[in-house]
Amino acid sequence: MFPDRKSKALAILLGCIIAVVCFGTLYFVGDLARFQKANDVREGQVALRDLKDPEQLGQLLKRYPSNGILKLVALANKDSIEIDAAALGLLREADPGELSERINKGLSGRGDLQALGRDLKAAEDNAAGLGSRYDILIKAVRDGIAHDAGALEGGTSNSATFMAMIDAQHADMKALIAKISAARLDYFRAYEKCVALLAGENGIKVVDGRITFRLQAQADSYNEAAVATAAIASRLTDLETERKALRQSRLDRWKRWGQRLA
């Protein structure tokens, strides 16, 4: 009996020792993981503090290749580059530059002016569809970013917050595209009015580069449309400046996000 009782006691003691060791190991591993995560956050925050330009992200990742925060910020920057490229591609397709130059190269015959009017109608349709075409392009970009973010964060709360900020980033660009689309529509319509007045007038003369009409009312209508066209062109220039400034504002937003992580 006694040897059996001693064996059982020894087995229980050994089991307790193993359990304690296992628990201690798990606690140590968990504590180490928490320490590594905290160190990762601090390292990323320090690196982001002096980040001034998106181009510096590549250098920071070479210095801290395993830093999770920097990887997410680099992923956000990739998204920024891709939505910029998508927007720029669409905007180039509906660029009024070439059309606006055609009327400045000298008055053509009525047939040429009517052809320009038709091209302006097509450009209006193009500008009106910018928003929906952008949505189609940007869905694939978002899906790719969501996949990459999930692989980095594994579905943590940081991943959800990250994607919410990505959606805000996309919403900012979509809002800007809508403003550009509306401004271009206004531009094409005002320009089209100029072209229609020229195409319908038989008594146009050009003296030293200035257009003269037979009737003052026609001249007034043309001048009004021309002034509107110039004002909208200036608005489009401002919107292009706003588009270029968006990238830096996004970087500043991601820096603040990284600094708030704990």
JOFEN-V667228 format. One record per run of one state. SS is the DSSP state (A for helix, B for strand, O for the rest). FROM is the first residue (numbers start at 1). TO is the last residue. If there is no record, write none. Layout:
ss=[SS;SS]
from=[FROM;FROM]
to=[TO;TO]
This chain:
ss=[O;A;O;A;O;A;O;A;O;A;O;A;O;A;O;B;O;B;O;A;O]
from=[1;2;50;54;64;68;94;97;103;110;129;130;154;157;200;205;208;210;213;216;261]
to=[1;49;53;63;67;93;96;102;109;128;129;153;156;199;204;207;209;212;215;260;262]
